[in-house]
Amino acid sequence: MILNKFARYALILLIIIVCAIQLPFFYYKTVHKPTGSPRFYYSPIIEDFAIMQHSNGKMEFRDNQGNKYNRRSFEKILPFQFYRDLSKWGVLPDTICGLAIDASVIHHNSTRYRLMGKDFDLPQIKLYPLFESESDFAQLQFPSNFFRINDKIEFITASENKIDEELSEKFNTALIKAEFKFPAKIIAGLPTTKKPFDEGYFIVDNSNTVFHMKKVKSEPSIVKTPIPQDLDIRKITIQETVTQKVYGFLVTNKDEIFMISYDNYKLLPIELDDFVADKMDLAIGVDPLFMNFTYDDNYNFYSAVYDTNFQFIDKMKIAMTPKKEKITEKVKYALFPFSIKTSDSFSNLKQFKFNMHSSLSIVGIILSLIIGFMVKIKRQEDLKSSWFDFVIIAFTGVYGLLGVIFIKTDIWD
């Protein structure tokens, strides 16, 4: 008897967990009306922001002053982003802000970087390919070995799973000579052949010193950079692009962001309001005159513009209606006392996160208790012996109601 009751309550608990995961999700999918995220650009023609956003079933084009455009006129104020269309129409300007341009100039001086919030918990396989930075071939060749750094650096030949003692010793000697302190805390590079050239790896050693390591003509190239040791670096991202203005950027644990210049590894600070690195997605669009930093947390959308000398130009913010203030969200809080999230848009990892909702959930709990009482009366169940079912409903609302309705008491007696 006791075991039967235990089995029944175990099944009810399972239903509660599954419902807490799935019901809020299905509710959101049913009532949510998607509104496109705004996309920011900085126009050198109007010297202001231009925004495009999908709304009410169509794409809207406007500037920061509220002026509206059709698609063709919108593209005309953004020659760096839509130069191909403007060139096809024969209206691409010869000069912009005194800079002589054509399609080729724009193409070779434009690039885009990205830093995703989910990059911060991305699991890493701590084996890294080190490319030949001055190859005799036009394209980068993938190496036959990978390196790892623990109490020393070791190169492992992939096909044989054996340590290349000669190459390992060569790089160990070079690192020690450069005053590298083992082990490494951060190893940052771009391990792909789909890039125009190779800049190797930026490595933070155990003393928080940043080193730049490359393989040049099969020999180690180790540079002890002047990047300050007290930055509390969280992440370094390398972006090898043809513009060769910056190696990439680094983010600190205080959510400060710096570009790493080719000029003796000088750090170029970028001020971004309300930036939280692991809770936002950051895109950096570079054109011949400007650098546009756009980032968002799905509800607040920001843009900050700098010139190519990293001098601040302008910034703006668009705040969408907070999720908790929407009527549909308040109805959800009334229906469901809590929810369980198993994923996050800014994380690569599966989660099991318990989220309590607002005091509005008392409405759903009272309704669930009334329905539960009526169901038991109709089934002619003994209310006195069902007291624990009502306790379950009182704490879990509609989830518990579904559990006690579907897992009847009579079949377990």
N, C-alpha and C positions, 0 to 999 in steps of 0.2 A: 504493500500500500504506500509506504513512505517513498519507496523507489519509484513507483508510478508517478507520484506527485512531483518528485524531483525531476523526472524525465519530462513531465509536462511543462514545468517552469523553465527547464533548460531550453525547450523548443520555443517557448514564448520569448525568452531572452534573445534567442537567435533571430526571431522575427523582428523584435524591437531594433536590434542592431542593423539588420538588412534594411528595414523601413527607414531608419534614421539616416542611412546613406543614400537610399534611392528616391524616397518620396520628395524631399526638398529639391532634388535634381530634376525630377520629372515635372514638378510644379514650375520650376524656373523655365524649363524648356517650353512649357505650355503657355505661360503668360508673358514671357519676355519678348519685347519688341526691339530687335537690335537697332542701335544707332551707330553708324560708322564712326570710328575714331578720326578726329581731325588730323590732317597732315599739313605740317608747317613748311613754308619756304620763305626765304628772304629775297625780296625783289630789289635789284639794283636800279630798276627803272623808276619805281615809285618810292624807293628807299623806305620800305615798310614790309610787314609780313603779309604773305598771301596764304590763304587757307582753302583747302578743298576737303569736303566732307560729304559722305553719303547720308542723306536725310529724306524722309518721306518718299522713299522709293526712287530717288534720283540723286545725281551728284550735284552738289552746290559749290560754286566758286565765289570767293569774296576776299576782300583785304581786311586789314585790322581796323579800318575806319568804317566798315560796314558796306562799302561799295560792292555791288555784285557784278559778275562777269559771266559771259558765256565761255565755253571751253577755249575757243580760238583766241579771244582777247585775253583770257587768263594766261595762256601759254606765252603770249607776246610779252607779258611783263616778267616772265621767268626764262630768259634766254639761256641761262646756264643749265637749267633742268630739261628744257624742251628744244634744245638747239637743232636736233635732227628735223623736227617738224618745221621750225622756223626757216631752216636752210632749204627744205623742200618747197616751202611757200615763197622763197626768195625775199624774206623780210628779216633775216638775221642781221643785227646791227654790225657795222664794221668796227665800232669802238663802244666800249661800255665803261663809264667812269674814267675815260681817258686811256683805257687799255685797249690796244688793237687786238681783235680776236677774229677767229674763224672756227669752224667746226673742229678742226684738228687741235687747235690750242685748247679749246674747252675739253675735248676728250682726254688729252694727255695731262690736264691739270685738274681733273676731277676724280674723286674717289669717295669711298664710303666705308666707315668702320661701324662695328656693332659690338655692344656689350650687353648681354642678356642677363636678367636677374638670376635665371636658372644656371648660369655659368659658374656660380659661386659654390654650388654643392654638386657639381658634375663629378662623378667618380673618375679618378685618374689611374691609368695603368702606368706605373712608374718606370717605363722603358721608353727611351726617346731616340729617334733617328737623328744623327748629326750629318747634315749634307755637306758636300764639298762646296765651299762658297765661291771658289774661283775655278770652276770646272772648265775643261777644254771644249765642252759641248754647249750647244745653245740652250738646251733644256736641262733642268736639274735632274740628277740621277738618284734614285732611292738607294741608300746605302745597304750594305749586306749585314750591318751590325747595329745594335742599339746600345745606348749607355744608360747606366743608373748611378746614382750617387748616394752612398751611405757613409761609412767611415772612410771611403775612398771612391774614386770614379772607376767604373768597370765597363768595358765594351764587350758585349756578348754577340758572337757570330750566330745569327738566327738559324742558319741551315744546320749547324752542328750543335747548337746550344752549349758552346764552349766560350770561355773568356779569352779574348784576344789580349794576351799578356803584354805584348810589345806596345800596342796602341794605348792600352790602359796605363802602362808605366809612363809613356810619353806625356799623356795628358795629366796624370797625377803630379809628375815633376813640375809641369808648367803651372798647375793650380797652386801647388805649395809655394813655388817661387813668387807667385803673385799675392801670397799671404791669404789664400783661401782657407777658411775654417770649416772643416767637415762637421756634421753632414749638411746638406742643402735644405733650406726651408721652403723655397719656391724655385721651380724650374719652369720658365715660360718661353715658349717658342711657337712656331707655326709649322707643324710636322706634315707638310704636304708639298708635292712637286708643282702644284697649281699656283705658282707665284712667280713673279718675274726674276727674282734673285733670292739669295738666302742671307739672312743676318744672324743665323745661329740662335743662341739662347741667352736670355738674361736670367742669372741665377743669384738668389739671395742666400748667402752662406749663414752659418750658425751664429755669426756676430752681427748679422743684419747688414752686411756689406753687399752691394750689388755688383756682380761681375758680368761681363759680356764675353761669352765664349763662342768661338767659331773654329771651323777647320779650314785652313787656307793652304792649298797645295799639299794636302795630307799632313800638315803640321798644325799644332795647336796655336790659336791666337786668343790670348786671355787679356782682357782689359779690366783693371780695377776701377770702376767708375766713381765719380765724385758725388753720386747720389747720396744724400744724408742717411746715416744709419738710424736716426731717431724718428723716421717717418711712420713706423709701424705699418709696413706695407701688407696689404691683404691680397692683392692680385696684380699681376703685370700681364698685359696683352700686347703681343707683337703683331704689327701689320706691315708687311713688306709691300710697298706700293711704289709705282714709278715716280711719284712726286718727290719722294725721299726728303720730306720735310721733318718727319718725326718717325722714330722707330715704332712707336705705339703709345700706350698710355698705362699709367699705374693708378691703382685705387688704394687708399689707406683704410684702416679700420674705423676712421672718423668720417668716412665717405667723402674724403677729399679726392679730387681727380687732377692728375697732372699729365701733360703730354711730355714725352721724352724726346728732346730735340737731337738732331744730328750734330748740332753745335756743341761738341764736348759733353754730351749727355745732360745738357742743361734742362732742368725741369720747368715747364711752363704751366703755371697754375690756371685752372679753369673754374670760375665761380658759377655753381649751378644751384639755384634756390631749391631747398627742400629735397635735394637729391639723396636717395637711399639706394645704394648700389645693388643690394640683393633683393629689393622689392620693386625694382623698376627696370624697364628696358631702355637702353640708351643707344641712339643712332647719331653718328657724326657724319654729316655730309660736307664734303670739301669741294669747292669750285675755284676758279682762278682768283676770286676776290674775297671770298668769305668761307667761314667754317660755321656750320649751323648744328648746334647740339640740341636734339629733341629727345625728350624722355617722358615717361608717364607711368602711372600706377594703375591704369585702366579707368580711372575716374578724374584724375588731374593731369592735364597735358601741358608740358612746358617746352619753351624754345629759348635758347640763348645764342646770339650771333656774335662771332668775333671775326676780325679781319685776319688775313694770312700772316700777320705779324703778332697775332694773338692779343690784339687790343680789343676790348669790349665795344660792341656796337649797339646792341639793343636786346630786349628780352620781352616775352609775353607768356601769359598763362590762360588756359581755358579750363574751367571747372565744370564737369558734368554734374548732373543731379546725384548727390550721394546715394548709394544703394539703399541705405537704411531709411531714407526719407521718402522713397517711392511707395505709393499705395500698395502695389503688388507685394512689396517686401514686408509691409506692415501686416498684410493678410497672411503672409507666410509665417510671420512671428506668432500670429494668433492661432494658426493651425498647428504649428509644430513647436513644442517647447524647447527642442534642441536639435542639432544636426551633427552628423559625423562626416568629416571631409577626408577623402582618401587621396586627394591630389591638390596641387597648387600651381597656378599659372606661372609662378616664379621659382618653381622647384622641379628638378628632375626625379626626385625621390617620391616613392609612395608613402603616404602618411596615414595616421589614424588619429585625427584631431577632433576632440569633442568641443563643440561650440554651443554654449547656452544662449538662448534667445531672450528677448525682452519680457517684461512683465505682462505684455499682451497675451502671452501663452496661457494665462489663467483662463481666458475665454475658451480656448480649445480644450483645455483640461475639463472644465465644467461641462461643456457639450459632450465630451467623450464619456464622462461619468454618467450623465443622463441617458445617453444611448446605451451604455453598458448595462445600466439598471433596467431599461426597457427590454433589452434583448434577453436578460436573465429571467425577467417576469414572463415573457412570452414563451421561453423554453421551460418554464416551471422549475427552474433551478432553485436550490435552497440558498437564499441570500445570506443567511448567517454563516454557512460554511464557505461562502465565496468571498468572505471579507478581504482575503489577501489579493484577489483579482482587482478589487477596487483600489487597494493600496498601489498596485502596479500601475493602474490607469492614472491615479492621482499624481504619480511621479513621471510618467512617460507619455501621457496624453493619448493621441490617436494611435501612436505606435503600440502602446500596451493594449488599447481597445481592440485593434486588429488581432493581436496575439491571443487574447482571452476569448475572442469570438471564434477564431478558426481552430484553436486547440481546445475543444470542449472538455468539460470536466467529466461527463458521464462515461466516455470511452476509456478513462484512466482510473475509474473507481474499481 
